[in-house]
């Protein structure tokens, strides 16, 4: 995967949930794309919003900022938001920034060995 192709967002709506998978490197150059994907889902309060980070390799402060803003918006709307399958190196960053306690885990909160989604 080249640097240009190192970021991908996949989305699926199913059974009362909006699922979003992020692959690759989330930095300043990609946060706009993520924001455009998530913005319409934030207001969809009839569905849970689940962000899967299993294939996220890198995140910078702007990426963390997007996750925090989604967390705050969904909280204000009293709507469910969870982050699942957080890679350990990403979780360490979340721990350092203090957001880990606010990220509601879904069934699997840390990345497993499985590669399917």
KOLKOLKOL-252543 format. One line per 10 residues: for each residue z, x, y negated of N, C-alpha, C. Coordinates in steps of 0.05 Angstrom, whole numbers. Layout:
% KOLKOLKOL-252543
Z:X:Y:Z:X:Y:Z:X:Y ~ ...
END
This chain:
% KOLKOLKOL-252543
0:17:24:0:0:0:0:18:-25 ~ -19:15:-42:-20:31:-66:-1:20:-87 ~ 4:36:-108:23:28:-129:15:1:-141 ~ -11:-3:-146:-21:-28:-157:-15:-52:-139 ~ -16:-47:-113:-12:-69:-93:17:-70:-84 ~ 35:-55:-97:62:-53:-86:80:-76:-94 ~ 69:-97:-106:86:-120:-113:71:-145:-104 ~ 86:-163:-92:74:-188:-83:96:-210:-83 ~ 87:-234:-90:105:-258:-90:92:-278:-72 ~ 107:-288:-53:98:-310:-36:116:-334:-39
105:-358:-39:122:-382:-43:115:-403:-23 ~ 135:-418:-14:130:-441:4:150:-463:-3 ~ 140:-487:-3:158:-511:-7:161:-524:21 ~ 186:-528:29:191:-541:54:218:-553:55 ~ 221:-576:68:246:-589:74:268:-586:52 ~ 261:-595:28:281:-594:7:287:-567:-5 ~ 269:-548:1:274:-521:-9:248:-509:-20 ~ 251:-494:-41:230:-476:-52:238:-448:-44 ~ 221:-436:-27:227:-409:-17:208:-389:-31 ~ 219:-367:-41:204:-347:-54:211:-320:-42
190:-305:-33:194:-278:-22:182:-258:-41 ~ 197:-237:-46:188:-215:-64:184:-190:-47 ~ 161:-178:-49:154:-154:-34:148:-131:-54 ~ 158:-108:-48:150:-84:-63:170:-77:-85 ~ 159:-69:-108:175:-59:-131:174:-78:-154 ~ 198:-87:-162:200:-106:-184:211:-90:-208 ~ 193:-86:-228:201:-71:-252:189:-85:-276 ~ 192:-73:-299:183:-85:-324:155:-95:-323 ~ 137:-81:-309:109:-88:-309:104:-113:-292 ~ 123:-122:-275:120:-145:-257:138:-168:-263
157:-166:-281:176:-188:-285:162:-212:-297 ~ 141:-209:-313:127:-232:-324:115:-249:-302 ~ 103:-235:-282:91:-249:-259:113:-265:-243 ~ 136:-252:-239:157:-266:-225:167:-289:-242 ~ 170:-286:-268:180:-307:-285:161:-331:-284 ~ 135:-326:-285:115:-347:-284:117:-363:-258 ~ 123:-349:-236:127:-362:-210:152:-379:-210 ~ 174:-368:-220:200:-381:-218:205:-403:-238 ~ 193:-401:-262:199:-421:-283:195:-450:-274 ~ 173:-457:-262:170:-485:-254:190:-493:-231
198:-474:-216:217:-480:-194:246:-484:-204 ~ 252:-471:-226:279:-474:-237:286:-503:-243 ~ 267:-517:-255:271:-545:-263:269:-564:-239 ~ 260:-555:-216:258:-572:-193:285:-575:-179 ~ 303:-591:-192:330:-593:-183:334:-609:-157 ~ 313:-622:-148:314:-637:-123:312:-620:-99 ~ 305:-595:-103:302:-576:-81:320:-551:-86 ~ 330:-539:-65:344:-514:-66:323:-492:-74 ~ 332:-473:-88:315:-450:-94:326:-426:-80 ~ 310:-414:-62:319:-392:-45:301:-368:-51
313:-346:-59:298:-321:-64:304:-302:-42 ~ 283:-293:-27:286:-275:-5:277:-247:-14 ~ 295:-228:-12:290:-201:-21:286:-181:2 ~ 282:-190:26:281:-173:49:262:-150:45 ~ 239:-154:33:219:-134:30:218:-121:2 ~ 239:-126:-13:241:-114:-40:250:-85:-36 ~ 234:-67:-47:240:-38:-44:254:-26:-68 ~ 249:-38:-92:260:-27:-116:263:-50:-137 ~ 284:-49:-153:287:-68:-175:300:-53:-198 ~ 290:-58:-222:302:-46:-246:318:-67:-261
329:-59:-284:346:-77:-299:332:-102:-308 ~ 306:-100:-314:291:-124:-322:289:-144:-299 ~ 285:-134:-275:284:-151:-251:311:-165:-246 ~ 332:-149:-249:359:-160:-246:363:-182:-267 ~ 353:-176:-291:356:-196:-313:343:-222:-307 ~ 320:-222:-294:306:-246:-286:323:-262:-266 ~ 334:-248:-246:351:-262:-226:375:-274:-240 ~ 388:-259:-258:411:-270:-273:403:-294:-289 ~ 380:-293:-302:372:-316:-319:367:-341:-301 ~ 355:-337:-278:351:-359:-259:378:-370:-250
396:-352:-243:423:-360:-235:436:-377:-256 ~ 435:-369:-281:448:-383:-303:434:-411:-307 ~ 408:-411:-307:393:-436:-311:399:-456:-289 ~ 398:-447:-264:404:-466:-242:433:-475:-243 ~ 451:-458:-251:479:-466:-254:482:-488:-275 ~ 469:-485:-298:470:-505:-319:458:-532:-309 ~ 438:-530:-292:426:-554:-281:441:-565:-257 ~ 462:-551:-249:478:-559:-226:460:-560:-201 ~ 443:-540:-198:423:-539:-176:428:-514:-160 ~ 424:-516:-134:428:-494:-115:409:-471:-119
419:-447:-120:403:-423:-121:417:-402:-103 ~ 402:-391:-85:413:-370:-67:393:-347:-64 ~ 404:-324:-59:389:-300:-54:395:-292:-26 ~ 375:-287:-9:380:-280:19:366:-254:26 ~ 376:-243:48:366:-219:60:362:-197:39 ~ 384:-190:26:385:-169:6:387:-142:20 ~ 367:-125:16:369:-98:27:394:-84:16 ~ 406:-67:33:431:-54:25:429:-38:-1 ~ 407:-24:-5:404:-8:-29:402:-26:-54 ~ 391:-50:-51:389:-69:-73:417:-82:-77
431:-88:-55:457:-99:-57:476:-81:-72 ~ 473:-55:-67:490:-36:-82:486:-38:-112 ~ 462:-42:-121:456:-46:-149:469:-71:-159 ~ 466:-93:-143:478:-118:-151:508:-115:-152 ~ 520:-100:-134:549:-96:-134:557:-81:-160 ~ 542:-60:-167:548:-45:-191:545:-61:-217 ~ 527:-80:-217:523:-96:-241:542:-120:-241 ~ 555:-125:-219:574:-147:-217:563:-175:-211 ~ 538:-176:-203:526:-203:-198:529:-213:-169 ~ 536:-195:-151:538:-202:-123:555:-227:-118
578:-230:-130:595:-254:-124:582:-280:-133 ~ 562:-279:-151:550:-303:-161:525:-311:-145 ~ 516:-294:-128:492:-299:-112:501:-313:-86 ~ 496:-339:-85:504:-355:-61:487:-346:-38 ~ 499:-336:-17:482:-329:6:473:-354:20 ~ 449:-353:31:441:-374:49:449:-366:77 ~ 435:-375:98:443:-368:125:444:-338:130 ~ 426:-323:119:425:-294:123:424:-280:96 ~ 446:-267:89:446:-255:62:438:-226:62 ~ 437:-213:84:428:-185:85:405:-182:104
387:-163:97:363:-159:113:370:-152:142 ~ 355:-165:159:358:-159:188:335:-142:197 ~ 333:-137:222:311:-120:232:285:-135:235 ~ 286:-162:234:262:-178:238:243:-175:213 ~ 217:-175:218:199:-172:195:184:-198:189 ~ 188:-218:204:173:-244:199:188:-260:178 ~ 172:-276:163:184:-296:145:169:-321:146
END
